[in-house]
Amino acid sequence: MIEKLNSGHSNLWDLYGDSRSSWDLRTRYLHHELAHKKIISFLDGINRSAKVMDIGCGDGFFLNLLTGMGFEDIQGIDPGRPMVERCRKKGFSVDRKSIRDLTGTGEFDLVLLIEVLEHLEEPLSVIRKIHSLLTPGGNLLLTVPVCDSLLKRYHRFRYETDKLTQVVDWDETHRHAFSASAIRKLLRDSSFTIEKCIHVSNPYPWVGRYGGKKLSELFQRLDLGGRFGDILVVLASSIQE
């Protein structure tokens, strides 16, 4: 797919959606399940009557989690036809759109951007657009892969590669290699206040697969300044300008 990505193929996200047969595999292993429980726990204090938009909702994995938490006014967008079709089959209100197609102002109380930002060309414009979509004090739940962990640093040293090459090798549609500090600055520059910020996702998958629940939970609790965990999770609130 990388050649089509570089050539600007108009159906890139249809191809991407077809290549991801089931995002339910996110909970295939215990460490994945624990990571997603941490992510969704950030929403414990959000009013269940909030109007929610999931940008880049994929096949509705998080829409399903939100429904289970009691949120009712939820919708999503995704640029890929296969993902939209899967969501609609599950009964979710999802449109085939990109963030550029959203034109409302102050329309949502909560926006989810779950592992999407790294795929987009202009992250600052995206975050500022989300700020405009939110009500004053509205929340953004953002997750993004970061390159800060010990394992990522070791791989760059071991294979003599740079951050961007590393993230593109991970997923050929990735455009950016973020650090946690870069994401925090991006949010501050877009008039957001960071409410919560943690690293999740066990960087040693075999621990989650073969190490048992207690060892997996231990690795999920470890942060040590971002030395463990390859996914940054941020809950931010919009500041009224």
C-alpha positions in Angstrom: 0.0 0.0 0.0 2.9 2.3 0.5 3.3 3.0 -3.2 -0.3 4.0 -3.5 0.1 6.1 -0.4 2.9 8.0 -2.0 1.0 8.4 -5.2 -1.9 10.0 -3.4 -4.3 7.2 -4.3 -7.9 8.6 -3.8 -9.1 5.3 -2.3 -6.3 5.0 0.2 -8.7 4.7 3.2 -10.9 2.1 1.5 -7.7 0.1 1.0 -6.7 0.7 4.6 -10.1 -0.4 5.8 -10.1 -3.6 3.7 -6.6 -4.4 5.1 -8.0 -4.3 8.7 -10.3 -7.2 8.8 -11.4 -6.8 12.5 -10.4 -4.2 15.0 -11.9 -6.4 17.7 -8.5 -8.0 17.8 -7.5 -5.0 19.9 -8.6 -7.1 22.9 -7.1 -10.3 21.7 -4.4 -10.2 24.4 -4.7 -9.2 28.0 -2.3 -6.2 27.8 -4.5 -4.8 24.9 -7.6 -5.2 27.1 -5.9 -3.5 30.1 -4.7 -0.6 27.9 -8.2 0.0 26.5 -9.8 -0.1 29.9 -7.3 2.6 31.0 -8.2 4.7 28.0 -11.9 4.5 28.5 -11.6 5.1 32.2 -10.6 8.7 31.3 -14.3 9.2 30.5 -15.7 8.2 33.9 -16.4 11.8 34.9 -18.0 12.8 31.6 -21.8 13.4 31.7 -23.5 10.6 29.8 -25.8 13.1 28.1 -22.7 14.6 26.3 -22.9 14.8 22.5 -20.0 12.8 21.3 -18.1 12.6 18.0 -15.6 9.8 17.3 -13.3 11.1 14.4 -11.7 8.2 12.5 -14.0 5.7 14.3 -12.9 2.7 12.3 -15.3 -0.2 12.7 -16.9 1.3 15.8 -14.8 -0.3 18.5 -14.9 2.8 20.7 -18.5 3.6 19.7 -19.4 0.2 21.1 -17.5 0.9 24.4 -19.2 4.3 24.7 -22.6 2.7 24.3 -21.7 0.2 27.0 -20.8 3.1 29.3 -24.2 4.7 28.9 -23.5 7.4 26.3 -26.5 7.8 24.0 -25.8 10.8 21.7 -22.8 9.4 19.8 -21.8 9.5 16.2 -18.7 8.9 14.2 -17.0 9.7 10.9 -14.4 7.7 8.9 -13.1 8.3 5.4 -13.0 4.6 4.6 -16.1 2.9 3.0 -15.4 -0.6 4.6 -15.2 0.9 8.1 -18.4 3.0 7.6 -20.3 -0.1 6.4 -19.2 -2.1 9.3 -20.3 0.6 11.7 -23.7 1.0 10.1 -24.3 -2.8 10.3 -23.7 -2.5 14.0 -26.4 0.2 14.2 -24.1 3.2 14.7 -24.7 6.7 13.2 -21.5 7.0 11.1 -20.8 9.1 8.0 -18.1 8.7 5.4 -16.3 11.9 6.0 -12.9 13.3 7.0 -12.4 16.0 9.6 -12.2 18.6 6.9 -15.8 17.9 6.1 -17.0 18.9 9.6 -18.3 22.5 9.6 -20.1 23.0 12.9 -18.9 25.2 15.7 -19.4 24.4 19.4 -21.4 21.3 18.4 -19.9 18.5 20.5 -19.2 18.1 24.2 -16.7 15.3 23.6 -14.5 14.4 20.7 -12.5 11.2 20.4 -9.4 11.1 18.3 -8.1 7.6 18.9 -4.8 6.8 17.1 -5.7 9.1 14.2 -3.5 12.1 14.5 -0.4 10.4 13.4 -2.1 9.6 10.0 -2.9 13.2 9.2 -0.9 15.8 7.3 -1.4 18.9 9.5 -1.8 18.0 13.1 -1.9 21.5 14.4 -4.8 22.4 12.0 -6.6 19.2 13.1 -6.4 20.0 16.8 -7.5 23.6 16.2 -10.4 22.3 14.2 -11.4 20.0 17.0 -11.3 23.0 19.4 -13.8 24.8 17.2 -16.1 21.8 17.1 -16.2 21.6 20.9 -18.4 23.5 23.3 -16.5 25.8 25.7 -15.0 23.4 28.3 -15.7 20.4 26.1 -13.3 17.5 26.1 -10.9 15.8 23.7 -9.8 12.3 24.3 -6.7 11.7 22.3 -4.5 8.7 21.9 -1.4 8.7 19.8 1.7 6.5 19.4 4.8 8.1 20.8 8.5 7.3 20.4 9.7 7.8 24.0 9.7 4.3 25.4 12.9 2.4 26.2 11.9 -0.3 23.7 11.4 2.2 20.9 14.8 3.8 21.7 16.5 0.5 21.8 15.0 -0.5 18.4 16.3 2.7 16.8 19.7 2.1 18.2 19.7 -1.6 17.4 18.5 -1.2 13.8 20.2 2.2 13.2 17.0 3.9 12.1 15.2 7.2 12.8 11.9 7.9 14.4 9.9 8.6 11.3 11.2 5.4 9.6 10.3 3.5 12.7 6.7 4.6 12.8 6.2 4.2 9.0 7.5 0.6 9.4 4.9 0.2 12.1 2.1 1.5 9.8 2.8 2.8 6.3 0.1 5.4 6.6 1.8 7.1 9.6 3.0 10.6 8.8 4.5 11.7 12.1 6.7 10.5 14.9 5.5 12.2 18.0 7.0 12.6 21.4 4.9 13.1 24.5 6.3 16.6 24.9 5.3 17.5 21.3 1.7 16.4 21.9 1.5 18.4 25.0 2.8 21.5 23.2 0.4 20.9 20.3 -2.6 20.9 22.7 -1.4 24.0 24.6 -0.9 25.9 21.3 -4.4 25.0 20.3 -6.0 26.4 23.5 -6.5 23.1 25.4 -5.8 22.4 29.1 -4.5 18.9 29.8 -6.6 17.2 32.5 -5.0 13.8 32.4 -2.1 12.3 30.6 -0.6 8.8 30.9 1.3 6.2 28.8 -0.3 2.9 28.2 0.2 -0.3 26.1 2.7 -2.8 27.3 5.9 -2.4 25.2 6.7 -6.0 25.7 3.8 -7.9 24.1 5.0 -11.4 25.2 4.5 -10.4 28.8 0.8 -9.8 28.1 0.5 -13.0 26.1 2.4 -15.4 28.3 3.2 -13.6 31.6 -0.2 -13.7 33.2 -2.5 -11.1 34.5 -0.5 -9.8 37.5 2.6 -9.2 35.5 0.6 -7.5 32.7 -1.1 -5.2 35.2 2.3 -4.3 36.7 3.6 -3.2 33.3 0.5 -1.2 32.7 1.0 0.6 35.9 4.6 1.5 35.2 5.2 4.8 33.6 8.6 6.1 34.8 8.4 9.3 32.8 7.2 7.6 29.7 9.9 4.9 29.7 7.2 2.3 29.5 4.2 2.4 27.2 4.1 3.3 23.5 0.7 5.0 23.4 0.0 8.4 25.0 -3.5 9.0 26.3 -4.6 12.6 27.0 -7.9 14.0 28.2 -7.9 17.7 27.4 -10.5 20.4 27.9 -11.0 23.4 25.5 -10.3 26.9 26.7 -12.8 29.5 25.6 -10.9 32.1 23.6 
